[in-house]
Structure formats: C-alpha cells, structure tokens
Amino acid sequence: MATAGDTHLGGEDFDNRVIDYLVKQYKRQTDTDVSKNNRAMGKLKREVEKAKRTLSSQMSTKIEIEAFENGNDFSEVCQLSAVTMVNL
C-alpha cells in the first residue's frame, strides 16, 4: 500500500520494522520481551496497520493498546519522521 505517494509507508516489511521498533521500546520501558507473545503481537500488528493509515495523512499518531501484555497497557507516539528513519 503506497500512502500519500510515499512508497516507504507501505508493505509488510514496513510494518515489521515498525513492530520491531515498538517491541524494543516496550522492552526498554518494562524489561519485558513480548516478541513471543502471539496475542500481544497480534494487537501490535493491528495498531501499526492503523497507525500507518493515519500517518499517510498526518504527521503523528498515538498507538494505544489496553491490556497489551499481562494486563499492562502500551502507549507510544509515532511521528512520521521517526517511522521513516526506522525504515531507511
């Protein structure tokens, strides 16, 4: 999916790199690796896909997942510039 003419905001590779980045952010914040938690990863994938659509028309969006892992919530602001850097 190309968004706003920016082909860097499309595809599963894009999603996976952003997901990897957010998993690292969550681990840094909580010292918990969620990469093996299928339920949490499914929630994260859905939210990253929504964020990608939002970032096609806005400069930033907030990913918020209630009960992300073990009852803990996860929230992270994603800015277009940062997401683009993750995907270079």
mmCIF file as gemmi writes it, N, C-alpha and C atoms, coordinates in Angstrom:
data_model
loop_
_atom_site.group_PDB
_atom_site.id
_atom_site.type_symbol
_atom_site.label_atom_id
_atom_site.label_alt_id
_atom_site.label_comp_id
_atom_site.label_asym_id
_atom_site.label_entity_id
_atom_site.label_seq_id
_atom_site.pdbx_PDB_ins_code
_atom_site.Cartn_x
_atom_site.Cartn_y
_atom_site.Cartn_z
_atom_site.occupancy
_atom_site.B_iso_or_equiv
_atom_site.pdbx_formal_charge
_atom_site.auth_seq_id
_atom_site.auth_asym_id
_atom_site.pdbx_PDB_model_num
ATOM 1 N N . MET Axp A 1 ? 0.847 -1.17 0 1 0 ? 1 A 1
ATOM 2 C CA . MET Axp A 1 ? 0 0 0 1 0 ? 1 A 1
ATOM 3 C C . MET Axp A 1 ? 0.897 1.239 0 1 0 ? 1 A 1
ATOM 4 N N . ALA Axp A 2 ? 0.819 2.015 -1.016 1 0 ? 2 A 1
ATOM 5 C CA . ALA Axp A 2 ? 1.533 3.297 -1.034 1 0 ? 2 A 1
ATOM 6 C C . ALA Axp A 2 ? 0.639 4.337 -0.393 1 0 ? 2 A 1
ATOM 7 N N . THR Axp A 3 ? 1.224 5.195 0.415 1 0 ? 3 A 1
ATOM 8 C CA . THR Axp A 3 ? 0.419 6.179 1.114 1 0 ? 3 A 1
ATOM 9 C C . THR Axp A 3 ? 0.933 7.57 0.82 1 0 ? 3 A 1
ATOM 10 N N . ALA Axp A 4 ? 0.036 8.425 0.406 1 0 ? 4 A 1
ATOM 11 C CA . ALA Axp A 4 ? 0.354 9.825 0.101 1 0 ? 4 A 1
ATOM 12 C C . ALA Axp A 4 ? 1.533 9.924 -0.859 1 0 ? 4 A 1
ATOM 13 N N . GLY Axp A 5 ? 1.625 8.952 -1.772 1 0 ? 5 A 1
ATOM 14 C CA . GLY Axp A 5 ? 2.709 8.97 -2.735 1 0 ? 5 A 1
ATOM 15 C C . GLY Axp A 5 ? 4.05 8.538 -2.166 1 0 ? 5 A 1
ATOM 16 N N . ASP Axp A 6 ? 4.094 8.15 -0.897 1 0 ? 6 A 1
ATOM 17 C CA . ASP Axp A 6 ? 5.342 7.756 -0.26 1 0 ? 6 A 1
ATOM 18 C C . ASP Axp A 6 ? 5.383 6.235 -0.165 1 0 ? 6 A 1
ATOM 19 N N . THR Axp A 7 ? 6.146 5.603 -1.054 1 0 ? 7 A 1
ATOM 20 C CA . THR Axp A 7 ? 6.175 4.15 -1.073 1 0 ? 7 A 1
ATOM 21 C C . THR Axp A 7 ? 6.871 3.556 0.14 1 0 ? 7 A 1
ATOM 22 N N . HIS Axp A 8 ? 7.571 4.36 0.934 1 0 ? 8 A 1
ATOM 23 C CA . HIS Axp A 8 ? 8.199 3.859 2.163 1 0 ? 8 A 1
ATOM 24 C C . HIS Axp A 8 ? 7.164 3.556 3.233 1 0 ? 8 A 1
ATOM 25 N N . LEU Axp A 9 ? 5.941 4.05 3.071 1 0 ? 9 A 1
ATOM 26 C CA . LEU Axp A 9 ? 4.888 3.788 4.055 1 0 ? 9 A 1
ATOM 27 C C . LEU Axp A 9 ? 3.992 2.648 3.602 1 0 ? 9 A 1
ATOM 28 N N . GLY Axp A 10 ? 4.542 1.658 2.978 1 0 ? 10 A 1
ATOM 29 C CA . GLY Axp A 10 ? 3.706 0.573 2.521 1 0 ? 10 A 1
ATOM 30 C C . GLY Axp A 10 ? 4.368 -0.766 2.723 1 0 ? 10 A 1
ATOM 31 N N . GLY Axp A 11 ? 3.557 -1.781 2.706 1 0 ? 11 A 1
ATOM 32 C CA . GLY Axp A 11 ? 4.056 -3.135 2.709 1 0 ? 11 A 1
ATOM 33 C C . GLY Axp A 11 ? 4.292 -3.734 4.076 1 0 ? 11 A 1
ATOM 34 N N . GLU Axp A 12 ? 4.41 -5.04 4.035 1 0 ? 12 A 1
ATOM 35 C CA . GLU Axp A 12 ? 4.598 -5.799 5.267 1 0 ? 12 A 1
ATOM 36 C C . GLU Axp A 12 ? 5.979 -5.562 5.876 1 0 ? 12 A 1
ATOM 37 N N . ASP Axp A 13 ? 6.986 -5.333 5.027 1 0 ? 13 A 1
ATOM 38 C CA . ASP Axp A 13 ? 8.328 -5.041 5.549 1 0 ? 13 A 1
ATOM 39 C C . ASP Axp A 13 ? 8.302 -3.796 6.42 1 0 ? 13 A 1
ATOM 40 N N . PHE Axp A 14 ? 7.591 -2.79 5.97 1 0 ? 14 A 1
ATOM 41 C CA . PHE Axp A 14 ? 7.435 -1.557 6.745 1 0 ? 14 A 1
ATOM 42 C C . PHE Axp A 14 ? 6.813 -1.877 8.09 1 0 ? 14 A 1
ATOM 43 N N . ASP Axp A 15 ? 5.7 -2.602 8.063 1 0 ? 15 A 1
ATOM 44 C CA . ASP Axp A 15 ? 5.002 -2.959 9.303 1 0 ? 15 A 1
ATOM 45 C C . ASP Axp A 15 ? 5.932 -3.703 10.259 1 0 ? 15 A 1
ATOM 46 N N . ASN Axp A 16 ? 6.659 -4.675 9.733 1 0 ? 16 A 1
ATOM 47 C CA . ASN Axp A 16 ? 7.536 -5.489 10.583 1 0 ? 16 A 1
ATOM 48 C C . ASN Axp A 16 ? 8.648 -4.666 11.226 1 0 ? 16 A 1
ATOM 49 N N . ARG Axp A 17 ? 9.205 -3.709 10.496 1 0 ? 17 A 1
ATOM 50 C CA . ARG Axp A 17 ? 10.262 -2.872 11.076 1 0 ? 17 A 1
ATOM 51 C C . ARG Axp A 17 ? 9.702 -1.97 12.173 1 0 ? 17 A 1
ATOM 52 N N . VAL Axp A 18 ? 8.512 -1.435 11.962 1 0 ? 18 A 1
ATOM 53 C CA . VAL Axp A 18 ? 7.892 -0.6 12.994 1 0 ? 18 A 1
ATOM 54 C C . VAL Axp A 18 ? 7.528 -1.46 14.2 1 0 ? 18 A 1
ATOM 55 N N . ILE Axp A 19 ? 7.008 -2.639 13.969 1 0 ? 19 A 1
ATOM 56 C CA . ILE Axp A 19 ? 6.685 -3.554 15.07 1 0 ? 19 A 1
ATOM 57 C C . ILE Axp A 19 ? 7.944 -3.885 15.869 1 0 ? 19 A 1
ATOM 58 N N . ASP Axp A 20 ? 9.033 -4.204 15.182 1 0 ? 20 A 1
ATOM 59 C CA . ASP Axp A 20 ? 10.293 -4.494 15.873 1 0 ? 20 A 1
ATOM 60 C C . ASP Axp A 20 ? 10.734 -3.317 16.732 1 0 ? 20 A 1
ATOM 61 N N . TYR Axp A 21 ? 10.609 -2.126 16.181 1 0 ? 21 A 1
ATOM 62 C CA . TYR Axp A 21 ? 10.976 -0.91 16.927 1 0 ? 21 A 1
ATOM 63 C C . TYR Axp A 21 ? 10.116 -0.767 18.182 1 0 ? 21 A 1
ATOM 64 N N . LEU Axp A 22 ? 8.808 -0.972 18.046 1 0 ? 22 A 1
ATOM 65 C CA . LEU Axp A 22 ? 7.902 -0.811 19.186 1 0 ? 22 A 1
ATOM 66 C C . LEU Axp A 22 ? 8.11 -1.906 20.231 1 0 ? 22 A 1
ATOM 67 N N . VAL Axp A 23 ? 8.44 -3.119 19.797 1 0 ? 23 A 1
ATOM 68 C CA . VAL Axp A 23 ? 8.764 -4.194 20.744 1 0 ? 23 A 1
ATOM 69 C C . VAL Axp A 23 ? 9.987 -3.795 21.572 1 0 ? 23 A 1
ATOM 70 N N . LYS Axp A 24 ? 10.978 -3.206 20.917 1 0 ? 24 A 1
ATOM 71 C CA . LYS Axp A 24 ? 12.173 -2.745 21.634 1 0 ? 24 A 1
ATOM 72 C C . LYS Axp A 24 ? 11.828 -1.614 22.605 1 0 ? 24 A 1
ATOM 73 N N . GLN Axp A 25 ? 10.948 -0.709 22.18 1 0 ? 25 A 1
ATOM 74 C CA . GLN Axp A 25 ? 10.53 0.383 23.064 1 0 ? 25 A 1
ATOM 75 C C . GLN Axp A 25 ? 9.832 -0.174 24.302 1 0 ? 25 A 1
ATOM 76 N N . TYR Axp A 26 ? 8.936 -1.137 24.103 1 0 ? 26 A 1
ATOM 77 C CA . TYR Axp A 26 ? 8.21 -1.728 25.222 1 0 ? 26 A 1
ATOM 78 C C . TYR Axp A 26 ? 9.182 -2.443 26.161 1 0 ? 26 A 1
ATOM 79 N N . LYS Axp A 27 ? 10.15 -3.16 25.578 1 0 ? 27 A 1
ATOM 80 C CA . LYS Axp A 27 ? 11.133 -3.856 26.412 1 0 ? 27 A 1
ATOM 81 C C . LYS Axp A 27 ? 11.964 -2.864 27.212 1 0 ? 27 A 1
ATOM 82 N N . ARG Axp A 28 ? 12.324 -1.755 26.581 1 0 ? 28 A 1
ATOM 83 C CA . ARG Axp A 28 ? 13.095 -0.73 27.282 1 0 ? 28 A 1
ATOM 84 C C . ARG Axp A 28 ? 12.292 -0.14 28.449 1 0 ? 28 A 1
ATOM 85 N N . GLN Axp A 29 ? 10.992 0.034 28.25 1 0 ? 29 A 1
ATOM 86 C CA . GLN Axp A 29 ? 10.137 0.623 29.275 1 0 ? 29 A 1
ATOM 87 C C . GLN Axp A 29 ? 9.804 -0.352 30.402 1 0 ? 29 A 1
ATOM 88 N N . THR Axp A 30 ? 9.656 -1.639 30.074 1 0 ? 30 A 1
ATOM 89 C CA . THR Axp A 30 ? 9.135 -2.599 31.053 1 0 ? 30 A 1
ATOM 90 C C . THR Axp A 30 ? 10.071 -3.758 31.359 1 0 ? 30 A 1
ATOM 91 N N . ASP Axp A 31 ? 11.146 -3.883 30.594 1 0 ? 31 A 1
ATOM 92 C CA . ASP Axp A 31 ? 12.067 -5.009 30.705 1 0 ? 31 A 1
ATOM 93 C C . ASP Axp A 31 ? 11.374 -6.337 30.4 1 0 ? 31 A 1
ATOM 94 N N . THR Axp A 32 ? 10.373 -6.293 29.524 1 0 ? 32 A 1
ATOM 95 C CA . THR Axp A 32 ? 9.627 -7.485 29.124 1 0 ? 32 A 1
ATOM 96 C C . THR Axp A 32 ? 9.685 -7.624 27.61 1 0 ? 32 A 1
ATOM 97 N N . ASP Axp A 33 ? 10.078 -8.802 27.141 1 0 ? 33 A 1
ATOM 98 C CA . ASP Axp A 33 ? 10.122 -9.092 25.707 1 0 ? 33 A 1
ATOM 99 C C . ASP Axp A 33 ? 8.796 -9.72 25.303 1 0 ? 33 A 1
ATOM 100 N N . VAL Axp A 34 ? 8.021 -9.014 24.492 1 0 ? 34 A 1
ATOM 101 C CA . VAL Axp A 34 ? 6.705 -9.511 24.075 1 0 ? 34 A 1
ATOM 102 C C . VAL Axp A 34 ? 6.749 -10.203 22.719 1 0 ? 34 A 1
ATOM 103 N N . SER Axp A 35 ? 7.927 -10.339 22.139 1 0 ? 35 A 1
ATOM 104 C CA . SER Axp A 35 ? 8.022 -10.868 20.778 1 0 ? 35 A 1
ATOM 105 C C . SER Axp A 35 ? 7.503 -12.302 20.65 1 0 ? 35 A 1
ATOM 106 N N . LYS Axp A 36 ? 7.459 -13.052 21.725 1 0 ? 36 A 1
ATOM 107 C CA . LYS Axp A 36 ? 6.961 -14.438 21.69 1 0 ? 36 A 1
ATOM 108 C C . LYS Axp A 36 ? 5.493 -14.546 22.132 1 0 ? 36 A 1
ATOM 109 N N . ASN Axp A 37 ? 4.899 -13.407 22.506 1 0 ? 37 A 1
ATOM 110 C CA . ASN Axp A 37 ? 3.513 -13.376 22.958 1 0 ? 37 A 1
ATOM 111 C C . ASN Axp A 37 ? 2.616 -13.116 21.742 1 0 ? 37 A 1
ATOM 112 N N . ASN Axp A 38 ? 2.021 -14.187 21.22 1 0 ? 38 A 1
ATOM 113 C CA . ASN Axp A 38 ? 1.229 -14.08 19.987 1 0 ? 38 A 1
ATOM 114 C C . ASN Axp A 38 ? 0.066 -13.104 20.104 1 0 ? 38 A 1
ATOM 115 N N . ARG Axp A 39 ? -0.592 -13.098 21.249 1 0 ? 39 A 1
ATOM 116 C CA . ARG Axp A 39 ? -1.733 -12.201 21.425 1 0 ? 39 A 1
ATOM 117 C C . ARG Axp A 39 ? -1.272 -10.739 21.387 1 0 ? 39 A 1
ATOM 118 N N . ALA Axp A 40 ? -0.219 -10.42 22.115 1 0 ? 40 A 1
ATOM 119 C CA . ALA Axp A 40 ? 0.302 -9.051 22.135 1 0 ? 40 A 1
ATOM 120 C C . ALA Axp A 40 ? 0.796 -8.641 20.757 1 0 ? 40 A 1
ATOM 121 N N . MET Axp A 41 ? 1.473 -9.54 20.06 1 0 ? 41 A 1
ATOM 122 C CA . MET Axp A 41 ? 1.986 -9.218 18.733 1 0 ? 41 A 1
ATOM 123 C C . MET Axp A 41 ? 0.853 -8.997 17.734 1 0 ? 41 A 1
ATOM 124 N N . GLY Axp A 42 ? -0.228 -9.741 17.875 1 0 ? 42 A 1
ATOM 125 C CA . GLY Axp A 42 ? -1.395 -9.527 17.017 1 0 ? 42 A 1
ATOM 126 C C . GLY Axp A 42 ? -2.009 -8.159 17.243 1 0 ? 42 A 1
ATOM 127 N N . LYS Axp A 43 ? -2.129 -7.778 18.514 1 0 ? 43 A 1
ATOM 128 C CA . LYS Axp A 43 ? -2.657 -6.447 18.843 1 0 ? 43 A 1
ATOM 129 C C . LYS Axp A 43 ? -1.75 -5.368 18.277 1 0 ? 43 A 1
ATOM 130 N N . LEU Axp A 44 ? -0.448 -5.556 18.427 1 0 ? 44 A 1
ATOM 131 C CA . LEU Axp A 44 ? 0.51 -4.564 17.949 1 0 ? 44 A 1
ATOM 132 C C . LEU Axp A 44 ? 0.448 -4.442 16.426 1 0 ? 44 A 1
ATOM 133 N N . LYS Axp A 45 ? 0.333 -5.556 15.738 1 0 ? 45 A 1
ATOM 134 C CA . LYS Axp A 45 ? 0.261 -5.537 14.272 1 0 ? 45 A 1
ATOM 135 C C . LYS Axp A 45 ? -0.967 -4.758 13.809 1 0 ? 45 A 1
ATOM 136 N N . ARG Axp A 46 ? -2.104 -4.997 14.435 1 0 ? 46 A 1
ATOM 137 C CA . ARG Axp A 46 ? -3.329 -4.264 14.055 1 0 ? 46 A 1
ATOM 138 C C . ARG Axp A 46 ? -3.162 -2.77 14.28 1 0 ? 46 A 1
ATOM 139 N N . GLU Axp A 47 ? -2.564 -2.397 15.406 1 0 ? 47 A 1
ATOM 140 C CA . GLU Axp A 47 ? -2.389 -0.979 15.714 1 0 ? 47 A 1
ATOM 141 C C . GLU Axp A 47 ? -1.368 -0.322 14.782 1 0 ? 47 A 1
ATOM 142 N N . VAL Axp A 48 ? -0.333 -1.041 14.406 1 0 ? 48 A 1
ATOM 143 C CA . VAL Axp A 48 ? 0.655 -0.491 13.469 1 0 ? 48 A 1
ATOM 144 C C . VAL Axp A 48 ? 0.015 -0.267 12.109 1 0 ? 48 A 1
ATOM 145 N N . GLU Axp A 49 ? -0.833 -1.184 11.677 1 0 ? 49 A 1
ATOM 146 C CA . GLU Axp A 49 ? -1.524 -1.008 10.399 1 0 ? 49 A 1
ATOM 147 C C . GLU Axp A 49 ? -2.429 0.221 10.436 1 0 ? 49 A 1
ATOM 148 N N . LYS Axp A 50 ? -3.125 0.43 11.558 1 0 ? 50 A 1
ATOM 149 C CA . LYS Axp A 50 ? -3.968 1.634 11.701 1 0 ? 50 A 1
ATOM 150 C C . LYS Axp A 50 ? -3.109 2.891 11.726 1 0 ? 50 A 1
ATOM 151 N N . ALA Axp A 51 ? -1.994 2.831 12.441 1 0 ? 51 A 1
ATOM 152 C CA . ALA Axp A 51 ? -1.101 3.988 12.526 1 0 ? 51 A 1
ATOM 153 C C . ALA Axp A 51 ? -0.547 4.343 11.155 1 0 ? 51 A 1
ATOM 154 N N . LYS Axp A 52 ? -0.231 3.347 10.363 1 0 ? 52 A 1
ATOM 155 C CA . LYS Axp A 52 ? 0.296 3.581 9.021 1 0 ? 52 A 1
ATOM 156 C C . LYS Axp A 52 ? -0.726 4.339 8.18 1 0 ? 52 A 1
ATOM 157 N N . ARG Axp A 53 ? -1.982 3.949 8.275 1 0 ? 53 A 1
ATOM 158 C CA . ARG Axp A 53 ? -3.03 4.656 7.528 1 0 ? 53 A 1
ATOM 159 C C . ARG Axp A 53 ? -3.144 6.104 8.012 1 0 ? 53 A 1
ATOM 160 N N . THR Axp A 54 ? -3.056 6.312 9.312 1 0 ? 54 A 1
ATOM 161 C CA . THR Axp A 54 ? -3.136 7.661 9.862 1 0 ? 54 A 1
ATOM 162 C C . THR Axp A 54 ? -1.944 8.499 9.408 1 0 ? 54 A 1
ATOM 163 N N . LEU Axp A 55 ? -0.759 7.903 9.422 1 0 ? 55 A 1
ATOM 164 C CA . LEU Axp A 55 ? 0.447 8.635 9.046 1 0 ? 55 A 1
ATOM 165 C C . LEU Axp A 55 ? 0.499 8.98 7.562 1 0 ? 55 A 1
ATOM 166 N N . SER Axp A 56 ? -0.398 8.374 6.782 1 0 ? 56 A 1
ATOM 167 C CA . SER Axp A 56 ? -0.438 8.731 5.368 1 0 ? 56 A 1
ATOM 168 C C . SER Axp A 56 ? -1.015 10.128 5.167 1 0 ? 56 A 1
ATOM 169 N N . SER Axp A 57 ? -1.718 10.642 6.198 1 0 ? 57 A 1
ATOM 170 C CA . SER Axp A 57 ? -2.321 11.966 6.057 1 0 ? 57 A 1
ATOM 171 C C . SER Axp A 57 ? -2.007 12.911 7.217 1 0 ? 57 A 1
ATOM 172 N N . GLN Axp A 58 ? -1.305 12.424 8.244 1 0 ? 58 A 1
ATOM 173 C CA . GLN Axp A 58 ? -0.954 13.248 9.394 1 0 ? 58 A 1
ATOM 174 C C . GLN Axp A 58 ? 0.522 13.049 9.733 1 0 ? 58 A 1
ATOM 175 N N . MET Axp A 59 ? 1.069 13.974 10.498 1 0 ? 59 A 1
ATOM 176 C CA . MET Axp A 59 ? 2.483 13.91 10.852 1 0 ? 59 A 1
ATOM 177 C C . MET Axp A 59 ? 2.764 13.009 12.053 1 0 ? 59 A 1
ATOM 178 N N . SER Axp A 60 ? 1.737 12.726 12.858 1 0 ? 60 A 1
ATOM 179 C CA . SER Axp A 60 ? 1.945 11.851 14.01 1 0 ? 60 A 1
ATOM 180 C C . SER Axp A 60 ? 0.635 11.174 14.392 1 0 ? 60 A 1
ATOM 181 N N . THR Axp A 61 ? 0.773 10.108 15.158 1 0 ? 61 A 1
ATOM 182 C CA . THR Axp A 61 ? -0.376 9.387 15.684 1 0 ? 61 A 1
ATOM 183 C C . THR Axp A 61 ? 0.057 8.704 16.973 1 0 ? 61 A 1
ATOM 184 N N . LYS Axp A 62 ? -0.895 8.311 17.765 1 0 ? 62 A 1
ATOM 185 C CA . LYS Axp A 62 ? -0.591 7.644 19.026 1 0 ? 62 A 1
ATOM 186 C C . LYS Axp A 62 ? -1.121 6.219 18.974 1 0 ? 62 A 1
ATOM 187 N N . ILE Axp A 63 ? -0.242 5.291 19.256 1 0 ? 63 A 1
ATOM 188 C CA . ILE Axp A 63 ? -0.642 3.888 19.371 1 0 ? 63 A 1
ATOM 189 C C . ILE Axp A 63 ? -0.956 3.637 20.836 1 0 ? 63 A 1
ATOM 190 N N . GLU Axp A 64 ? -2.174 3.192 21.096 1 0 ? 64 A 1
ATOM 191 C CA . GLU Axp A 64 ? -2.597 2.889 22.464 1 0 ? 64 A 1
ATOM 192 C C . GLU Axp A 64 ? -3.236 1.506 22.47 1 0 ? 64 A 1
ATOM 193 N N . ILE Axp A 65 ? -2.703 0.622 23.285 1 0 ? 65 A 1
ATOM 194 C CA . ILE Axp A 65 ? -3.223 -0.739 23.38 1 0 ? 65 A 1
ATOM 195 C C . ILE Axp A 65 ? -3.499 -1.048 24.844 1 0 ? 65 A 1
ATOM 196 N N . GLU Axp A 66 ? -4.764 -1.231 25.16 1 0 ? 66 A 1
ATOM 197 C CA . GLU Axp A 66 ? -5.144 -1.605 26.523 1 0 ? 66 A 1
ATOM 198 C C . GLU Axp A 66 ? -4.88 -3.098 26.707 1 0 ? 66 A 1
ATOM 199 N N . ALA Axp A 67 ? -4.431 -3.472 27.89 1 0 ? 67 A 1
ATOM 200 C CA . ALA Axp A 67 ? -4.144 -4.874 28.22 1 0 ? 67 A 1
ATOM 201 C C . ALA Axp A 67 ? -3.246 -5.505 27.155 1 0 ? 67 A 1
ATOM 202 N N . PHE Axp A 68 ? -2.196 -4.793 26.805 1 0 ? 68 A 1
ATOM 203 C CA . PHE Axp A 68 ? -1.27 -5.245 25.76 1 0 ? 68 A 1
ATOM 204 C C . PHE Axp A 68 ? -0.582 -6.546 26.15 1 0 ? 68 A 1
ATOM 205 N N . GLU Axp A 69 ? -0.021 -6.556 27.331 1 0 ? 69 A 1
ATOM 206 C CA . GLU Axp A 69 ? 0.741 -7.725 27.785 1 0 ? 69 A 1
ATOM 207 C C . GLU Axp A 69 ? 0.553 -7.865 29.289 1 0 ? 69 A 1
ATOM 208 N N . ASN Axp A 70 ? 0.047 -9.025 29.697 1 0 ? 70 A 1
ATOM 209 C CA . ASN Axp A 70 ? -0.107 -9.315 31.116 1 0 ? 70 A 1
ATOM 210 C C . ASN Axp A 70 ? -0.889 -8.23 31.856 1 0 ? 70 A 1
ATOM 211 N N . GLY Axp A 71 ? -1.9 -7.679 31.187 1 0 ? 71 A 1
ATOM 212 C CA . GLY Axp A 71 ? -2.734 -6.64 31.788 1 0 ? 71 A 1
ATOM 213 C C . GLY Axp A 71 ? -2.157 -5.245 31.709 1 0 ? 71 A 1
ATOM 214 N N . ASN Axp A 72 ? -0.947 -5.106 31.211 1 0 ? 72 A 1
ATOM 215 C CA . ASN Axp A 72 ? -0.3 -3.792 31.093 1 0 ? 72 A 1
ATOM 216 C C . ASN Axp A 72 ? -0.688 -3.117 29.785 1 0 ? 72 A 1
ATOM 217 N N . ASP Axp A 73 ? -0.93 -1.828 29.862 1 0 ? 73 A 1
ATOM 218 C CA . ASP Axp A 73 ? -1.235 -1.042 28.675 1 0 ? 73 A 1
ATOM 219 C C . ASP Axp A 73 ? 0.059 -0.593 28.011 1 0 ? 73 A 1
ATOM 220 N N . PHE Axp A 74 ? -0.03 -0.26 26.725 1 0 ? 74 A 1
ATOM 221 C CA . PHE Axp A 74 ? 1.119 0.251 25.984 1 0 ? 74 A 1
ATOM 222 C C . PHE Axp A 74 ? 0.671 1.459 25.182 1 0 ? 74 A 1
ATOM 223 N N . SER Axp A 75 ? 1.451 2.514 25.256 1 0 ? 75 A 1
ATOM 224 C CA . SER Axp A 75 ? 1.149 3.738 24.533 1 0 ? 75 A 1
ATOM 225 C C . SER Axp A 75 ? 2.449 4.322 23.996 1 0 ? 75 A 1
ATOM 226 N N . GLU Axp A 76 ? 2.431 4.712 22.743 1 0 ? 76 A 1
ATOM 227 C CA . GLU Axp A 76 ? 3.626 5.283 22.118 1 0 ? 76 A 1
ATOM 228 C C . GLU Axp A 76 ? 3.191 6.224 21.009 1 0 ? 76 A 1
ATOM 229 N N . VAL Axp A 77 ? 3.785 7.403 20.975 1 0 ? 77 A 1
ATOM 230 C CA . VAL Axp A 77 ? 3.526 8.352 19.898 1 0 ? 77 A 1
ATOM 231 C C . VAL Axp A 77 ? 4.447 8.006 18.737 1 0 ? 77 A 1
ATOM 232 N N . CYS Axp A 78 ? 3.866 7.893 17.565 1 0 ? 78 A 1
ATOM 233 C CA . CYS Axp A 78 ? 4.644 7.618 16.356 1 0 ? 78 A 1
ATOM 234 C C . CYS Axp A 78 ? 4.583 8.849 15.469 1 0 ? 78 A 1
ATOM 235 N N . GLN Axp A 79 ? 5.741 9.358 15.137 1 0 ? 79 A 1
ATOM 236 C CA . GLN Axp A 79 ? 5.824 10.506 14.242 1 0 ? 79 A 1
ATOM 237 C C . GLN Axp A 79 ? 6.311 10.034 12.887 1 0 ? 79 A 1
ATOM 238 N N . LEU Axp A 80 ? 5.791 10.638 11.852 1 0 ? 80 A 1
ATOM 239 C CA . LEU Axp A 80 ? 6.146 10.258 10.503 1 0 ? 80 A 1
ATOM 240 C C . LEU Axp A 80 ? 7.657 10.283 10.296 1 0 ? 80 A 1
ATOM 241 N N . SER Axp A 81 ? 8.319 11.301 10.804 1 0 ? 81 A 1
ATOM 242 C CA . SER Axp A 81 ? 9.768 11.409 10.614 1 0 ? 81 A 1
ATOM 243 C C . SER Axp A 81 ? 10.513 10.259 11.282 1 0 ? 81 A 1
ATOM 244 N N . ALA Axp A 82 ? 10.096 9.866 12.483 1 0 ? 82 A 1
ATOM 245 C CA . ALA Axp A 82 ? 10.751 8.767 13.191 1 0 ? 82 A 1
ATOM 246 C C . ALA Axp A 82 ? 10.488 7.434 12.502 1 0 ? 82 A 1
ATOM 247 N N . VAL Axp A 83 ? 9.259 7.235 12.053 1 0 ? 83 A 1
ATOM 248 C CA . VAL Axp A 83 ? 8.903 5.989 11.381 1 0 ? 83 A 1
ATOM 249 C C . VAL Axp A 83 ? 9.67 5.878 10.069 1 0 ? 83 A 1
ATOM 250 N N . THR Axp A 84 ? 9.827 6.979 9.377 1 0 ? 84 A 1
ATOM 251 C CA . THR Axp A 84 ? 10.594 6.969 8.137 1 0 ? 84 A 1
ATOM 252 C C . THR Axp A 84 ? 12.048 6.597 8.418 1 0 ? 84 A 1
ATOM 253 N N . MET Axp A 85 ? 12.616 7.112 9.494 1 0 ? 85 A 1
ATOM 254 C CA . MET Axp A 85 ? 14.001 6.784 9.854 1 0 ? 85 A 1
ATOM 255 C C . MET Axp A 85 ? 14.164 5.307 10.165 1 0 ? 85 A 1
ATOM 256 N N . VAL Axp A 86 ? 13.19 4.699 10.842 1 0 ? 86 A 1
ATOM 257 C CA . VAL Axp A 86 ? 13.239 3.28 11.181 1 0 ? 86 A 1
ATOM 258 C C . VAL Axp A 86 ? 13.269 2.448 9.904 1 0 ? 86 A 1
ATOM 259 N N . ASN Axp A 87 ? 12.665 2.966 8.855 1 0 ? 87 A 1
ATOM 260 C CA . ASN Axp A 87 ? 12.516 2.196 7.628 1 0 ? 87 A 1
ATOM 261 C C . ASN Axp A 87 ? 13.514 2.544 6.534 1 0 ? 87 A 1
ATOM 262 N N . LEU Axp A 88 ? 14.565 3.267 6.855 1 0 ? 88 A 1
ATOM 263 C CA . LEU Axp A 88 ? 15.586 3.56 5.841 1 0 ? 88 A 1
ATOM 264 C C . LEU Axp A 88 ? 16.513 2.395 5.656 1 0 ? 88 A 1
